[in-house]
Amino acid sequence: MTVRDEQLVQGALEGDNVAFGILVERYKNQVLGMCYSFTRDFHDTEDVAQVVFVKAYKSLSNLDSPDKFPAWLSKITYSTCKDWARKEKRDALSLQKLQTSGLLSRSVSESIEAGEDLDKIIAAAITELPENLQVVLSLRFYEKLSYRDIADFLDVPTSTVRGMLYRGTQMLRKLLTAYLRT
């Protein structure tokens, strides 16, 4: 029998650290996926995710509706990631920067055609999309979350997730096709 989030939140509020640990395990992939969509670095992702869970633990008493834990955690994750990006003043690695920086052994077009460095190329292309699409694509493709899990985490209907994934993949296709022509 799966314990509901509300029960785990109540247990954590009563001092049960195991209950909060279960919540961390249950939502770590969603948090990691959103963090990765901002950091694009696995070490930074883990660091930011740890900050997210510490903030969530410390402010758990501020959660009005324990059944809304995923959406509440999503908001904490998003604001923590935005704070991290602002403090780090990170410039997103765009396809253009990737091509001109020497991070690829050949042009983006040649690398795509050769099937090399695809993860780096796709990650750079994703950074050129609107933030909401970056988050959804990262959760789906890097963390392999289901549409339902993404919808629950972001507190949006599954149909919204489907639409965002469709728009995001269409935009990625256009970006990458443009680089195949250059």
C-alpha positions in Angstrom: 0.0 0.0 0.0 1.4 3.4 -1.0 1.3 6.1 1.6 -0.3 9.3 0.3 1.7 12.5 0.3 -0.7 14.1 2.8 0.2 11.4 5.3 3.9 11.8 4.7 3.7 15.5 5.1 1.8 15.2 8.4 4.4 12.7 9.6 7.3 15.0 8.6 5.5 17.9 10.5 5.4 15.6 13.5 9.1 15.0 13.3 9.2 11.8 11.3 12.3 12.2 9.2 11.7 8.9 7.5 8.4 10.3 6.1 10.2 13.3 4.7 12.8 11.0 3.2 10.1 9.1 1.4 8.9 12.4 -0.1 12.4 13.2 -1.2 12.7 9.8 -2.9 9.3 10.2 -4.5 10.0 13.6 -6.0 13.8 13.6 -6.5 13.6 12.9 -10.2 11.2 15.8 -10.8 13.4 18.1 -8.8 16.6 16.9 -10.5 15.0 17.3 -13.9 13.9 20.9 -13.3 17.3 21.8 -11.7 19.1 20.3 -14.7 17.0 22.4 -17.1 18.6 25.4 -15.4 22.1 24.2 -14.6 23.1 21.9 -17.4 25.6 20.4 -15.1 25.1 17.3 -13.0 27.2 18.4 -10.0 25.4 21.8 -9.9 22.1 20.0 -10.3 22.7 17.9 -7.3 23.8 20.9 -5.2 20.7 22.9 -6.2 18.4 20.0 -5.6 19.8 19.6 -2.1 19.1 23.2 -1.4 15.5 22.7 -2.7 14.9 19.8 -0.3 16.4 21.7 2.7 14.2 24.7 1.9 11.2 22.4 1.6 11.9 20.7 4.9 12.4 24.0 6.7 9.2 25.6 5.3 7.0 22.5 5.4 4.8 24.1 8.1 3.9 26.8 5.5 2.2 24.2 3.2 -1.5 25.0 3.5 -2.8 21.9 1.6 -0.6 18.8 2.1 -2.3 17.2 -1.0 -0.7 20.0 -3.1 2.8 19.0 -2.0 4.1 18.3 -5.6 3.0 21.7 -6.9 4.4 23.5 -3.8 7.7 21.7 -4.2 7.7 22.6 -7.9 7.4 26.3 -7.0 10.3 26.0 -4.4 12.4 24.2 -7.0 11.7 26.8 -9.7 12.4 29.8 -7.5 15.6 28.1 -6.1 16.8 27.4 -9.7 16.1 31.0 -10.8 18.0 32.3 -7.7 20.9 30.0 -8.6 21.0 31.1 -12.2 20.9 34.8 -11.2 23.7 34.3 -8.6 25.8 32.3 -11.0 25.1 34.6 -13.9 25.3 31.6 -16.1 25.0 32.2 -19.8 23.1 29.4 -21.6 25.2 27.5 -24.0 23.3 28.1 -27.3 23.8 26.2 -30.5 25.6 29.3 -31.9 28.0 29.4 -28.9 28.5 25.7 -29.1 29.5 26.0 -32.8 31.9 28.9 -32.4 33.4 28.0 -29.0 35.3 25.0 -30.1 33.4 22.7 -27.8 32.6 20.5 -30.8 35.2 18.9 -32.9 33.2 19.9 -36.0 30.3 22.1 -36.8 26.9 21.5 -35.2 25.6 20.4 -38.6 28.4 17.9 -39.1 28.1 16.7 -35.6 24.4 16.1 -36.0 24.9 14.2 -39.2 27.7 12.1 -37.7 25.6 11.4 -34.6 28.3 12.8 -32.3 27.9 15.0 -29.3 24.1 14.8 -29.6 23.5 15.2 -25.9 25.5 18.4 -25.9 23.8 19.7 -29.0 20.3 18.8 -27.8 21.0 20.4 -24.3 22.2 23.6 -26.1 19.1 23.6 -28.3 16.8 23.2 -25.3 18.3 26.3 -23.7 17.0 28.3 -26.6 13.4 27.4 -25.9 11.1 29.3 -23.5 11.7 28.3 -19.9 8.4 26.5 -19.4 9.2 24.2 -22.4 12.8 23.7 -21.1 11.4 22.4 -17.8 8.9 20.1 -19.4 11.3 18.7 -22.0 14.0 18.2 -19.3 11.6 16.3 -17.0 10.4 14.1 -19.9 13.7 13.4 -21.7 16.3 13.6 -19.0 14.3 12.2 -16.1 12.0 10.0 -18.2 8.9 11.1 -16.2 5.5 10.2 -17.4 3.1 12.9 -18.6 1.0 12.3 -15.4 4.1 12.7 -13.2 5.0 16.0 -14.9 1.5 17.2 -14.7 1.2 16.4 -11.0 4.6 18.1 -10.3 3.8 21.2 -12.2 0.1 21.2 -11.1 -1.2 21.4 -14.7 -3.5 19.1 -16.6 -1.9 16.2 -18.6 -3.3 17.8 -21.8 -1.2 20.9 -21.0 2.0 18.7 -20.7 1.2 17.0 -24.0 0.8 20.3 -25.7 4.0 21.7 -24.2 5.9 18.6 -25.2 4.5 18.8 -28.7 5.4 22.5 -29.1 8.8 22.0 -27.5 9.8 19.1 -29.8 8.5 21.0 -32.8 10.7 24.0 -31.9 13.7 21.7 -31.3 13.2 20.2 -34.7 13.1 23.6 -36.3 16.3 24.7 -34.5 18.2 21.6 -35.3 17.0 21.6 -38.9 18.3 25.2 -39.3 21.7 24.0 -38.2 21.7 21.1 -40.7 21.3 23.7 -43.5 24.2 25.9 -42.4 
